Amino acid sequence: MERREFLKAGIATGVAAMAGKGLANESKSARIRPFELDEVTIGALQDGMHSGSQTCESITQMYLDRIHEIDQSGPTLRAVIEVNPDAMDIARRLDEERKSGKVRGPMHGIPVLLKDNIETGDKMKTTAGSLCLDDNIPVHDSFIAARLRAAGAVILGKTNLSEWANFRSTRSTSGWSGRGGLVKNPYALDRNTSGSSSGSGAAASANLCAVAVGSETDGSIVSPSNNCGLVGIKPTLGLVSRTGILPLSHSQDTAGPMTRTVRDAAILLTVLAGADKADFASKGYKGVADYTKFLDPHGLKGARIGIARKFFGFNDRVETIMHDVIAMMKEMGAIIVDPADLPTHGKYDDSELEVLLYDFKHDINAYLAARNLRAKTLKDLIRMNEEMKDREMPFFGQELFIQAQAKGPLTDKKYRDALAKNHKMSRDEGIDFVMKKFKLDAIFAPTGGPAWTTDLINADHFTGGSSTPAAVAGYPAITVPAGMVHGLPVGATFFGSAWSEPKLIKLAYAFEQATKVRKAPEFLATAKLD
């Protein structure tokens, strides 16, 4: 066996087995029938519709049936918070267009699920998982929902999430919302999906849709993608419009693709990306017309990859996988610069939270003021949560809401200083500094550890992650499946300077093609421990 094949095999099988027999629990929580669309790609769906073996209507119906079978019953993933009652009508209209010779592009007839903080001008609600916004039925599409419709996508429904994008409590459990309940990880049902795009992660991984859209402030695309064995792209701030998306922080928020392959992520990003005059972050927009042009299986050859070692060391099994994939990249011709650490690592966690608290109060008040809802302000949300505490706060409180409410306007010196510190530390003295110093094409790090056991009493227990520098800088990051630990996926992240999505997609695609470690989930009751 050649070294490259040996490494590939090692990555695919994960790390050495734990000692002792009888630790495994491989019994499935429910009998899951084989699904015709398991692991299907956008390209394969298009081929089926083009040949006539499938239609948009038949594909949409299969996904709706699958949602009913394993999301609403069976293992009850609770990844989908609401299905679109118009989905089948949309599918039929798109089939008629195809029959007449009109195909809008690669997304024509492709069912997609959107996170429940992305507005759609139809019969569905947009609530961020909160019962406080149960009356929010938007009359207009968000910018990205409109782009998806124009591209011919079928908006299949909305996904559950960590309520309020995981920004209500300091002791929250990722994947839980008052409206949707707890999202389960399809690899092991007692494990966490991470957040806040937990439903989008579980749904895409469990093949409840062709592709999904999530959103991120810090880690909310890449972390659930890590836990659910997906490709996730957190774009440059301003590449994807935030108009019509429930906000957390205008300084860091962005939507992005969550898919099973890099190719599908590139196709979806091409549709989502676009300059929007209503979003100030679009100023200086530097998107490209087609991100699939950068899918190069030889993309690692000659690329300079810096290893951010300070993000390593939190899990021995993850460490082994990272060692193997770094060796793989060398075999593929990459030039590895190791270490290539950010000198400001961990030095702006306090100022990041400060900015998010100020931003949230300002942004959510502006969002609510522009809509005719019961809640008019953040103060109203705090009161309503207290009034519904048996349903909204049975497991954790709203400490972050209360802290945000105590903040002043964005003109406060404390806010301006914190924001300036964030940008200086994450950009000038962080990512940009390292990229220039070592002449890098990207920085590489483990995305996170394997999914932890969900604990509604003691809250989340993250073991490690690398999302913060790109999130605070507003720079792009892409995570790709890298290996398995006891049947649980872990990912690797490439991140870089602003507007470097083409380069990151090129690297991620070559990485994916060399490793191909994504495995469909088995819906086990718990992780494989033998």
Protein Blocks (a to p, Z undefined) as FASTA:
>chain_A
ZZklmmmmmmmnopaddehehkaccbcfbdcdddfkgoiafklmmmmmmnopacfklmmm
mmmmmmmmmmmgmjonolafbdcfklmmmmmmmmmmmmnopafbjknopacdddfkbccd
dfbdceehpaklmmmccfbdcfklmmmmmnopacfbdcdddehhhpabfkbcehiafklo
paddfkbmkbcebjaklmmmmmmmnopafbdcdddfbhplmmmmmmnopacddddehjac
cehpacfblklgccddddfbfklmmmmmmmmgccdfklmklgopacdfblklmmcfklmg
opacdddfklgokafklmmmmmmmmmmmmmnopacddddddfkgoilmmmmmmmmmmmmm
mmmmmmmmmpccfblbfklmmmmmmmmmmmmmmmbccklmmmmmmpccfkbmklmmmmmm
mmmmmmmmmmmmmmmmnopabdcddfbdcdddddfknopadfbdcklmmmmnopacdddd
fbdeehiacdddddddehilmmmmmmmmmmmmmnopaccdehiabdcfZZ
